[in-house]
Amino acid sequence: MRSLLLIGVVVALGGCVEVYEGPRVVHYNPDWFYVRYAPLINGSGEVNRLAAAQCTDARPAHLVESAQYYPYDLRVSSFRCQRPAASPLTPSDPVLNLPSESETATPAPT
């Protein structure tokens, strides 16, 4: 029974490109992408390294979601390249064009 199940798994995954060529990366946009892979063949460490290589400017890849519906099925992991931390906002001094004291001072009585 086990060998029959194993043969079924091999046949089910036999037509998948990910089994022969490795994980596939599909980009939604430059910062969002997913990796489709066979967890029986490719470990999570390999997928994490592949995800980190997709992010430019040394930004870390953040795992957003991962889904695998059957134990022998392909897994899809969505990643997002994290943006660099924003610098804290510094309040700027408002520029007010107020008249100087000499312009508003009332002249001394003579």
VMD Tcl script that builds the backbone (N, CA, C; Angstrom):
set m [mol new atoms 330]
animate dup $m
set s [atomselect $m all]
$s set {name element resname resid chain x y z} {
  {N N MET 1 A 0.818 -1.193 0.000}
  {CA C MET 1 A 0.000 0.000 0.000}
  {C C MET 1 A 0.866 1.262 0.000}
  {N N ARG 2 A 1.939 1.235 0.795}
  {CA C ARG 2 A 2.832 2.396 0.831}
  {C C ARG 2 A 3.486 2.641 -0.516}
  {N N SER 3 A 3.930 1.571 -1.145}
  {CA C SER 3 A 4.588 1.740 -2.442}
  {C C SER 3 A 3.606 2.263 -3.482}
  {N N LEU 4 A 2.360 1.848 -3.388}
  {CA C LEU 4 A 1.343 2.344 -4.312}
  {C C LEU 4 A 1.103 3.839 -4.079}
  {N N LEU 5 A 1.087 4.242 -2.831}
  {CA C LEU 5 A 0.925 5.656 -2.508}
  {C C LEU 5 A 2.123 6.464 -2.995}
  {N N LEU 6 A 3.316 5.937 -2.816}
  {CA C LEU 6 A 4.521 6.613 -3.276}
  {C C LEU 6 A 4.517 6.766 -4.791}
  {N N ILE 7 A 4.098 5.739 -5.491}
  {CA C ILE 7 A 4.002 5.817 -6.956}
  {C C ILE 7 A 2.973 6.876 -7.351}
  {N N GLY 8 A 1.861 6.922 -6.628}
  {CA C GLY 8 A 0.844 7.934 -6.907}
  {C C GLY 8 A 1.363 9.345 -6.701}
  {N N VAL 9 A 2.154 9.536 -5.673}
  {CA C VAL 9 A 2.736 10.850 -5.408}
  {C C VAL 9 A 3.701 11.236 -6.518}
  {N N VAL 10 A 4.540 10.313 -6.932}
  {CA C VAL 10 A 5.504 10.587 -7.997}
  {C C VAL 10 A 4.777 10.920 -9.292}
  {N N VAL 11 A 3.729 10.185 -9.596}
  {CA C VAL 11 A 2.959 10.451 -10.814}
  {C C VAL 11 A 2.253 11.800 -10.705}
  {N N ALA 12 A 1.706 12.102 -9.540}
  {CA C ALA 12 A 0.995 13.371 -9.360}
  {C C ALA 12 A 1.931 14.563 -9.505}
  {N N LEU 13 A 3.141 14.432 -9.005}
  {CA C LEU 13 A 4.103 15.524 -9.093}
  {C C LEU 13 A 4.968 15.443 -10.338}
  {N N GLY 14 A 4.842 14.386 -11.092}
  {CA C GLY 14 A 5.709 14.173 -12.244}
  {C C GLY 14 A 5.601 15.229 -13.316}
  {N N GLY 15 A 4.444 15.827 -13.483}
  {CA C GLY 15 A 4.272 16.833 -14.514}
  {C C GLY 15 A 4.626 18.230 -14.067}
  {N N CYS 16 A 5.024 18.405 -12.851}
  {CA C CYS 16 A 5.299 19.741 -12.324}
  {C C CYS 16 A 6.729 20.160 -12.636}
  {N N VAL 17 A 6.866 21.364 -13.097}
  {CA C VAL 17 A 8.183 21.904 -13.417}
  {C C VAL 17 A 9.040 22.016 -12.164}
  {N N GLU 18 A 8.416 22.312 -11.032}
  {CA C GLU 18 A 9.157 22.512 -9.796}
  {C C GLU 18 A 9.909 21.259 -9.357}
  {N N VAL 19 A 9.418 20.092 -9.744}
  {CA C VAL 19 A 10.085 18.847 -9.377}
  {C C VAL 19 A 11.390 18.707 -10.146}
  {N N TYR 20 A 11.389 19.089 -11.416}
  {CA C TYR 20 A 12.573 18.918 -12.254}
  {C C TYR 20 A 13.532 20.095 -12.188}
  {N N GLU 21 A 13.001 21.309 -12.167}
  {CA C GLU 21 A 13.852 22.492 -12.261}
  {C C GLU 21 A 14.053 23.226 -10.941}
  {N N GLY 22 A 13.368 22.820 -9.918}
  {CA C GLY 22 A 13.504 23.499 -8.635}
  {C C GLY 22 A 12.432 24.547 -8.439}
  {N N PRO 23 A 12.543 25.320 -7.377}
  {CA C PRO 23 A 11.510 26.304 -7.042}
  {C C PRO 23 A 11.315 27.342 -8.148}
  {N N ARG 24 A 10.075 27.785 -8.283}
  {CA C ARG 24 A 9.735 28.805 -9.277}
  {C C ARG 24 A 9.343 30.082 -8.541}
  {N N VAL 25 A 9.910 31.209 -8.982}
  {CA C VAL 25 A 9.612 32.512 -8.388}
  {C C VAL 25 A 8.712 33.279 -9.347}
  {N N VAL 26 A 7.599 33.778 -8.834}
  {CA C VAL 26 A 6.667 34.578 -9.630}
  {C C VAL 26 A 6.487 35.911 -8.916}
  {N N HIS 27 A 6.768 37.006 -9.635}
  {CA C HIS 27 A 6.687 38.349 -9.045}
  {C C HIS 27 A 5.319 38.963 -9.288}
  {N N TYR 28 A 4.733 39.510 -8.216}
  {CA C TYR 28 A 3.534 40.339 -8.346}
  {C C TYR 28 A 3.964 41.742 -8.775}
  {N N ASN 29 A 4.959 42.263 -8.111}
  {CA C ASN 29 A 5.601 43.545 -8.414}
  {C C ASN 29 A 7.008 43.448 -7.828}
  {N N PRO 30 A 7.833 44.476 -7.923}
  {CA C PRO 30 A 9.212 44.341 -7.427}
  {C C PRO 30 A 9.343 43.983 -5.950}
  {N N ASP 31 A 8.346 44.310 -5.136}
  {CA C ASP 31 A 8.448 44.040 -3.703}
  {C C ASP 31 A 7.673 42.814 -3.238}
  {N N TRP 32 A 6.743 42.305 -4.025}
  {CA C TRP 32 A 5.913 41.154 -3.647}
  {C C TRP 32 A 6.129 40.027 -4.640}
  {N N PHE 33 A 6.325 38.822 -4.126}
  {CA C PHE 33 A 6.490 37.663 -4.998}
  {C C PHE 33 A 6.134 36.408 -4.220}
  {N N TYR 34 A 5.962 35.319 -4.941}
  {CA C TYR 34 A 5.773 34.040 -4.262}
  {C C TYR 34 A 6.704 33.008 -4.858}
  {N N VAL 35 A 7.017 32.016 -4.051}
  {CA C VAL 35 A 7.877 30.912 -4.461}
  {C C VAL 35 A 7.037 29.647 -4.409}
  {N N ARG 36 A 7.002 28.934 -5.514}
  {CA C ARG 36 A 6.267 27.675 -5.601}
  {C C ARG 36 A 7.302 26.560 -5.649}
  {N N TYR 37 A 7.185 25.602 -4.740}
  {CA C TYR 37 A 8.214 24.565 -4.648}
  {C C TYR 37 A 7.634 23.278 -4.093}
  {N N ALA 38 A 8.393 22.203 -4.259}
  {CA C ALA 38 A 8.024 20.890 -3.730}
  {C C ALA 38 A 8.778 20.687 -2.420}
  {N N PRO 39 A 8.095 20.707 -1.277}
  {CA C PRO 39 A 8.794 20.599 0.007}
  {C C PRO 39 A 9.472 19.253 0.223}
  {N N LEU 40 A 9.041 18.223 -0.489}
  {CA C LEU 40 A 9.713 16.929 -0.366}
  {C C LEU 40 A 11.108 16.963 -0.974}
  {N N ILE 41 A 11.328 17.908 -1.899}
  {CA C ILE 41 A 12.609 17.997 -2.601}
  {C C ILE 41 A 13.413 19.205 -2.130}
  {N N ASN 42 A 12.756 20.349 -2.024}
  {CA C ASN 42 A 13.415 21.599 -1.646}
  {C C ASN 42 A 13.062 21.951 -0.213}
  {N N GLY 43 A 14.062 22.158 0.603}
  {CA C GLY 43 A 13.819 22.506 1.997}
  {C C GLY 43 A 13.498 23.980 2.162}
  {N N SER 44 A 13.023 24.332 3.329}
  {CA C SER 44 A 12.659 25.727 3.583}
  {C C SER 44 A 13.890 26.639 3.592}
  {N N GLY 45 A 15.046 26.110 3.975}
  {CA C GLY 45 A 16.268 26.916 3.948}
  {C C GLY 45 A 16.631 27.348 2.540}
  {N N GLU 46 A 16.490 26.435 1.589}
  {CA C GLU 46 A 16.772 26.767 0.189}
  {C C GLU 46 A 15.795 27.820 -0.325}
  {N N VAL 47 A 14.537 27.680 0.039}
  {CA C VAL 47 A 13.518 28.636 -0.399}
  {C C VAL 47 A 13.764 30.000 0.238}
  {N N ASN 48 A 14.153 30.041 1.502}
  {CA C ASN 48 A 14.448 31.317 2.164}
  {C C ASN 48 A 15.646 32.008 1.536}
  {N N ARG 49 A 16.673 31.253 1.164}
  {CA C ARG 49 A 17.832 31.843 0.482}
  {C C ARG 49 A 17.430 32.395 -0.882}
  {N N LEU 50 A 16.589 31.663 -1.591}
  {CA C LEU 50 A 16.108 32.118 -2.892}
  {C C LEU 50 A 15.280 33.395 -2.740}
  {N N ALA 51 A 14.449 33.450 -1.723}
  {CA C ALA 51 A 13.627 34.642 -1.477}
  {C C ALA 51 A 14.503 35.839 -1.127}
  {N N ALA 52 A 15.520 35.628 -0.311}
  {CA C ALA 52 A 16.413 36.727 0.072}
  {C C ALA 52 A 17.165 37.265 -1.139}
  {N N ALA 53 A 17.483 36.399 -2.093}
  {CA C ALA 53 A 18.190 36.834 -3.298}
  {C C ALA 53 A 17.301 37.672 -4.212}
  {N N GLN 54 A 15.997 37.570 -4.068}
  {CA C GLN 54 A 15.080 38.334 -4.916}
  {C C GLN 54 A 14.973 39.791 -4.490}
  {N N CYS 55 A 15.252 40.082 -3.235}
  {CA C CYS 55 A 15.132 41.448 -2.730}
  {C C CYS 55 A 16.432 42.197 -2.992}
  {N N THR 56 A 16.319 43.386 -3.568}
  {CA C THR 56 A 17.496 44.181 -3.893}
  {C C THR 56 A 17.828 45.120 -2.739}
  {N N ASP 57 A 18.954 45.759 -2.828}
  {CA C ASP 57 A 19.414 46.741 -1.834}
  {C C ASP 57 A 19.524 46.153 -0.435}
  {N N ALA 58 A 19.840 44.892 -0.334}
  {CA C ALA 58 A 20.043 44.207 0.955}
  {C C ALA 58 A 18.831 44.317 1.873}
  {N N ARG 59 A 17.652 44.387 1.296}
  {CA C ARG 59 A 16.430 44.400 2.113}
  {C C ARG 59 A 16.059 42.962 2.435}
  {N N PRO 60 A 15.630 42.685 3.648}
  {CA C PRO 60 A 15.267 41.308 4.003}
  {C C PRO 60 A 13.923 40.908 3.399}
  {N N ALA 61 A 13.803 39.617 3.101}
  {CA C ALA 61 A 12.539 39.065 2.604}
  {C C ALA 61 A 11.715 38.612 3.804}
  {N N HIS 62 A 10.467 38.992 3.828}
  {CA C HIS 62 A 9.566 38.677 4.937}
  {C C HIS 62 A 8.500 37.708 4.430}
  {N N LEU 63 A 8.386 36.543 5.086}
  {CA C LEU 63 A 7.362 35.564 4.726}
  {C C LEU 63 A 6.002 36.095 5.147}
  {N N VAL 64 A 5.093 36.237 4.183}
  {CA C VAL 64 A 3.763 36.771 4.456}
  {C C VAL 64 A 2.771 35.642 4.667}
  {N N GLU 65 A 2.842 34.622 3.807}
  {CA C GLU 65 A 1.865 33.542 3.858}
  {C C GLU 65 A 2.461 32.305 3.205}
  {N N SER 66 A 2.079 31.147 3.691}
  {CA C SER 66 A 2.518 29.885 3.114}
  {C C SER 66 A 1.345 28.920 3.128}
  {N N ALA 67 A 1.151 28.214 2.025}
  {CA C ALA 67 A 0.008 27.301 1.934}
  {C C ALA 67 A 0.420 26.001 1.258}
  {N N GLN 68 A -0.012 24.906 1.844}
  {CA C GLN 68 A 0.158 23.572 1.273}
  {C C GLN 68 A -1.086 22.791 1.671}
  {N N TYR 69 A -1.843 22.353 0.689}
  {CA C TYR 69 A -3.149 21.771 0.983}
  {C C TYR 69 A -3.111 20.276 1.266}
  {N N TYR 70 A -2.138 19.574 0.725}
  {CA C TYR 70 A -1.995 18.143 0.964}
  {C C TYR 70 A -0.551 17.867 1.353}
  {N N PRO 71 A -0.282 16.815 2.121}
  {CA C PRO 71 A 1.092 16.549 2.563}
  {C C PRO 71 A 2.078 16.345 1.411}
  {N N TYR 72 A 1.618 15.879 0.278}
  {CA C TYR 72 A 2.509 15.596 -0.847}
  {C C TYR 72 A 2.434 16.677 -1.919}
  {N N ASP 73 A 1.685 17.728 -1.688}
  {CA C ASP 73 A 1.430 18.754 -2.692}
  {C C ASP 73 A 2.552 19.787 -2.725}
  {N N LEU 74 A 2.511 20.642 -3.747}
  {CA C LEU 74 A 3.429 21.765 -3.822}
  {C C LEU 74 A 3.043 22.799 -2.776}
  {N N ARG 75 A 4.019 23.565 -2.344}
  {CA C ARG 75 A 3.776 24.629 -1.365}
  {C C ARG 75 A 4.009 25.972 -2.053}
  {N N VAL 76 A 3.177 26.926 -1.719}
  {CA C VAL 76 A 3.312 28.283 -2.232}
  {C C VAL 76 A 3.568 29.197 -1.039}
  {N N SER 77 A 4.678 29.913 -1.078}
  {CA C SER 77 A 5.033 30.834 0.003}
  {C C SER 77 A 5.150 32.240 -0.569}
  {N N SER 78 A 4.355 33.160 -0.043}
  {CA C SER 78 A 4.385 34.553 -0.488}
  {C C SER 78 A 5.355 35.338 0.382}
  {N N PHE 79 A 6.161 36.161 -0.267}
  {CA C PHE 79 A 7.161 36.975 0.420}
  {C C PHE 79 A 6.983 38.440 0.048}
  {N N ARG 80 A 7.494 39.291 0.918}
  {CA C ARG 80 A 7.511 40.729 0.661}
  {C C ARG 80 A 8.879 41.255 1.052}
  {N N CYS 81 A 9.464 42.051 0.183}
  {CA C CYS 81 A 10.732 42.694 0.517}
  {C C CYS 81 A 10.427 43.860 1.443}
  {N N GLN 82 A 11.028 43.834 2.615}
  {CA C GLN 82 A 10.764 44.895 3.589}
  {C C GLN 82 A 11.452 46.178 3.156}
  {N N ARG 83 A 10.765 47.251 3.359}
  {CA C ARG 83 A 11.345 48.558 3.049}
  {C C ARG 83 A 12.276 48.957 4.191}
  {N N PRO 84 A 13.289 49.773 3.886}
  {CA C PRO 84 A 14.155 50.222 4.976}
  {C C PRO 84 A 13.357 51.042 5.982}
  {N N ALA 85 A 13.797 51.003 7.201}
  {CA C ALA 85 A 13.095 51.730 8.257}
  {C C ALA 85 A 13.135 53.224 7.962}
  {N N ALA 86 A 12.014 53.849 8.101}
  {CA C ALA 86 A 11.937 55.285 7.850}
  {C C ALA 86 A 12.601 56.046 8.992}
  {N N SER 87 A 13.215 57.143 8.642}
  {CA C SER 87 A 13.833 57.952 9.688}
  {C C SER 87 A 12.724 58.630 10.486}
  {N N PRO 88 A 12.954 58.829 11.765}
  {CA C PRO 88 A 11.905 59.466 12.568}
  {C C PRO 88 A 11.623 60.869 12.047}
  {N N LEU 89 A 10.389 61.230 12.095}
  {CA C LEU 89 A 10.005 62.549 11.606}
  {C C LEU 89 A 10.500 63.617 12.572}
  {N N THR 90 A 11.102 64.626 12.021}
  {CA C THR 90 A 11.536 65.750 12.846}
  {C C THR 90 A 10.608 66.911 12.536}
  {N N PRO 91 A 10.038 67.480 13.558}
  {CA C PRO 91 A 9.136 68.600 13.276}
  {C C PRO 91 A 9.919 69.772 12.707}
  {N N SER 92 A 9.410 70.311 11.660}
  {CA C SER 92 A 10.089 71.456 11.066}
  {C C SER 92 A 9.480 72.736 11.623}
  {N N ASP 93 A 10.298 73.754 11.727}
  {CA C ASP 93 A 9.808 75.039 12.215}
  {C C ASP 93 A 8.986 75.682 11.109}
  {N N PRO 94 A 7.783 76.053 11.407}
  {CA C PRO 94 A 6.982 76.686 10.364}
  {C C PRO 94 A 7.573 78.042 10.001}
  {N N VAL 95 A 7.522 78.334 8.756}
  {CA C VAL 95 A 8.045 79.611 8.282}
  {C C VAL 95 A 6.884 80.591 8.245}
  {N N LEU 96 A 6.959 81.564 9.105}
  {CA C LEU 96 A 5.925 82.594 9.151}
  {C C LEU 96 A 6.558 83.921 8.764}
  {N N ASN 97 A 5.954 84.585 7.867}
  {CA C ASN 97 A 6.457 85.889 7.443}
  {C C ASN 97 A 5.808 86.980 8.293}
  {N N LEU 98 A 6.230 87.034 9.524}
  {CA C LEU 98 A 5.707 88.043 10.436}
  {C C LEU 98 A 6.588 89.279 10.368}
  {N N PRO 99 A 6.001 90.409 10.530}
  {CA C PRO 99 A 6.831 91.620 10.528}
  {C C PRO 99 A 7.722 91.653 11.767}
  {N N SER 100 A 8.866 92.252 11.602}
  {CA C SER 100 A 9.796 92.337 12.727}
  {C C SER 100 A 9.304 93.377 13.727}
  {N N GLU 101 A 9.929 93.407 14.896}
  {CA C GLU 101 A 9.508 94.342 15.942}
  {C C GLU 101 A 9.698 95.782 15.502}
  {N N SER 102 A 10.733 96.039 14.766}
  {CA C SER 102 A 10.987 97.421 14.346}
  {C C SER 102 A 9.914 97.900 13.376}
  {N N GLU 103 A 9.334 96.977 12.622}
  {CA C GLU 103 A 8.290 97.364 11.670}
  {C C GLU 103 A 6.953 97.582 12.370}
  {N N THR 104 A 6.728 96.925 13.468}
  {CA C THR 104 A 5.442 97.036 14.147}
  {C C THR 104 A 5.489 97.956 15.352}
  {N N ALA 105 A 6.647 98.362 15.764}
  {CA C ALA 105 A 6.759 99.214 16.957}
  {C C ALA 105 A 6.144 100.582 16.667}
  {N N THR 106 A 5.430 101.052 17.615}
  {CA C THR 106 A 4.858 102.397 17.454}
  {C C THR 106 A 5.943 103.424 17.742}
  {N N PRO 107 A 5.964 104.451 16.980}
  {CA C PRO 107 A 7.015 105.443 17.209}
  {C C PRO 107 A 6.837 106.126 18.567}
  {N N ALA 108 A 7.930 106.422 19.165}
  {CA C ALA 108 A 7.905 107.092 20.470}
  {C C ALA 108 A 7.374 108.516 20.284}
  {N N PRO 109 A 6.575 108.965 21.223}
  {CA C PRO 109 A 6.068 110.342 21.086}
  {C C PRO 109 A 7.209 111.359 21.207}
  {N N THR 110 A 7.133 112.344 20.396}
  {CA C THR 110 A 8.171 113.381 20.419}
  {C C THR 110 A 7.668 114.669 20.993}
}
mol reanalyze $m
mol bondsrecalc $m
mol representation Tube
mol addrep $m
